[in-house]
Amino acid sequence: MSNPLIRSSDHYVLLEPDSKEKIVSKQEAILWLKNWLNKTETQTIYQNIEVADQKFIEELLESTYELEIKFGYVIKWFAVRIEPD
């Protein structure tokens, strides 16, 4: 089970093959994940879920850390806490 402190995080690191890591807000991470769910080519348990379901996307973002889009192409994300200076 994930640490409850992570759930209060407002930022995520997004990782895609052949791309630099990106640090984004939670809202940007949700939009990023929605976009990728629409592109999924592999059989997943998420194919029958309505991608517009905001609560589902948030739960997915908080409960897992990777998704195989097509064979061998995996995206990953991690919650991070950014401390103010």
URTACOR-V984643 format. One record per backbone hydrogen bond with DSSP energy under -0.5 kcal/mol. CO is the residue of the C=O (numbers start at 1). NH is the residue of the N-H. E is the energy in kcal/mol with one decimal. If there is no record, write none. Layout:
co=CO nh=NH e=E
co=CO nh=NH e=E
//
This chain:
co=3 nh=6 e=-1.2
co=3 nh=7 e=-0.9
co=4 nh=8 e=-0.6
co=5 nh=8 e=-1.0
co=6 nh=9 e=-2.3
co=10 nh=26 e=-1.7
co=11 nh=80 e=-2.5
co=12 nh=14 e=-0.5
co=12 nh=24 e=-2.7
co=13 nh=78 e=-1.9
co=14 nh=22 e=-1.9
co=15 nh=76 e=-2.4
co=16 nh=19 e=-1.6
co=22 nh=14 e=-3.0
co=22 nh=24 e=-0.6
co=24 nh=12 e=-2.6
co=25 nh=29 e=-2.2
co=26 nh=30 e=-2.2
co=27 nh=31 e=-2.1
co=28 nh=32 e=-2.4
co=29 nh=33 e=-2.6
co=30 nh=34 e=-2.5
co=31 nh=35 e=-2.2
co=32 nh=36 e=-2.1
co=33 nh=37 e=-2.6
co=34 nh=38 e=-1.6
co=35 nh=39 e=-0.6
co=36 nh=39 e=-0.9
co=36 nh=40 e=-0.6
co=37 nh=40 e=-0.7
co=44 nh=47 e=-1.1
co=46 nh=49 e=-1.4
co=49 nh=51 e=-0.7
co=50 nh=53 e=-2.1
co=52 nh=54 e=-1.2
co=53 nh=57 e=-2.0
co=54 nh=58 e=-2.4
co=55 nh=59 e=-2.4
co=56 nh=60 e=-2.6
co=57 nh=61 e=-2.6
co=58 nh=62 e=-2.0
co=59 nh=63 e=-1.7
co=60 nh=64 e=-1.6
co=65 nh=77 e=-2.1
co=67 nh=69 e=-0.7
co=67 nh=75 e=-2.5
co=69 nh=41 e=-3.8
co=69 nh=42 e=-1.2
co=70 nh=73 e=-2.9
co=72 nh=74 e=-0.7
co=73 nh=69 e=-2.6
co=73 nh=70 e=-1.1
co=75 nh=67 e=-2.2
co=76 nh=15 e=-3.2
co=78 nh=13 e=-3.0
co=80 nh=11 e=-1.0
co=80 nh=82 e=-0.6
co=81 nh=83 e=-0.7
//
